[in-house]
Amino acid sequence: MRFATFMAIALLALACSQDPSSLGSMNTTEISVTDDFFTPAADTVTVGQNITWQFGSLNTHTHNVTWDTGPVMPANSGDKNPAGTYVMFFSQTGTYTYHCTYHGTISGSGMAGSLVVQ
């Protein structure tokens, strides 16, 4: 019984001492998608992070996230109207650009954003 208690305490202490930045996919950054804006429009994140696009429930029309650059699959979040989420995991460094096909362009004008993954 003492050995089991000791092991339980040791495992709990090990789990609590884990550096959160080393957990990879447990790190999350959120980007807000509102009518005609990504907020923040540009962000820098760490390899191994999940990025969540949160489509606002007050959106009055359809939006999406469509990738322009980078090895990203799937290439599009699919249309969201009015609300929803889209999550991507980034395992490679690089600069990734994206836009909403309804309100932005591949050249970065209008509803567009970028991520630098380090």
C-alpha positions in Angstrom: 0.0 0.0 0.0 2.8 2.4 0.8 4.6 1.7 -2.4 1.4 2.4 -4.4 0.9 5.7 -2.6 4.5 6.7 -3.1 4.2 5.9 -6.9 1.0 7.9 -7.2 2.6 10.9 -5.5 5.7 10.6 -7.6 3.7 10.5 -10.8 1.6 13.4 -9.8 4.7 15.5 -8.9 6.3 14.6 -12.3 3.1 15.6 -14.2 2.9 18.9 -12.3 6.5 19.8 -13.0 6.1 19.5 -16.8 7.0 22.8 -18.6 3.8 23.8 -20.4 5.8 25.0 -23.4 7.1 21.5 -24.0 3.7 20.0 -24.3 3.4 20.9 -28.0 -0.2 20.5 -29.1 -1.4 21.6 -25.7 -0.4 25.2 -26.5 -3.1 27.0 -28.3 -3.5 30.4 -29.9 -6.9 31.8 -30.8 -7.7 34.0 -33.8 -11.1 35.7 -33.8 -13.0 35.7 -37.1 -15.6 38.6 -37.2 -17.3 40.3 -40.1 -14.4 41.0 -42.5 -11.5 40.8 -40.0 -9.1 38.2 -38.5 -7.9 39.4 -35.1 -5.0 39.3 -34.8 -4.3 39.5 -38.5 -0.6 38.7 -38.0 0.8 36.4 -35.3 3.9 34.6 -34.4 3.6 31.1 -32.9 5.8 28.2 -31.9 6.1 24.9 -33.8 3.8 22.4 -32.1 1.0 24.9 -31.3 -2.7 24.5 -32.2 -4.2 27.6 -33.8 -7.9 27.9 -33.4 -10.0 30.3 -35.5 -13.1 31.2 -33.6 -15.9 32.3 -35.9 -18.1 34.8 -34.1 -21.7 34.0 -33.5 -22.7 37.5 -34.5 -21.2 37.2 -38.0 -23.8 38.3 -40.5 -22.4 36.4 -43.5 -20.2 33.4 -44.4 -16.4 33.3 -43.8 -13.6 30.8 -44.3 -9.9 30.4 -43.9 -8.2 29.5 -47.2 -4.4 28.9 -47.2 -2.2 30.8 -49.8 1.2 29.5 -48.7 2.7 26.8 -46.7 2.3 23.0 -46.5 -1.2 23.2 -44.9 -3.9 20.5 -45.4 -6.7 20.8 -45.7 -6.4 23.9 -47.8 -9.6 25.4 -46.6 -11.6 25.5 -43.3 -14.9 25.2 -45.1 -17.5 27.8 -44.9 -18.7 28.9 -41.4 -21.9 30.9 -41.0 -22.4 32.3 -38.5 -20.3 30.5 -35.9 -17.9 27.6 -35.7 -14.2 26.8 -35.1 -11.3 25.7 -37.2 -8.2 24.2 -35.7 -4.8 23.6 -37.3 -1.6 22.1 -35.8 1.7 23.5 -37.1 4.6 21.0 -37.1 6.9 23.0 -39.5 8.5 26.4 -39.3 7.6 28.9 -42.0 5.4 31.8 -42.9 1.8 30.9 -43.7 -0.6 33.3 -45.3 -4.4 32.9 -45.6 -7.5 34.8 -46.6 -11.3 34.6 -46.6 -12.4 33.8 -50.2 -15.5 36.0 -49.8 -13.8 39.1 -48.3 -10.1 39.0 -49.0 -7.6 38.1 -51.7 -4.6 35.9 -52.1 -2.4 39.1 -52.4 -3.3 39.9 -48.8 -5.8 42.6 -49.2 -9.1 42.7 -47.4 -9.8 39.9 -45.0 -6.4 38.3 -44.8 -3.9 37.1 -42.2 -0.5 35.5 -41.7 1.3 33.3 -39.2 5.0 33.0 -38.6 5.8 29.6 -37.1 9.1 29.5 -35.3 
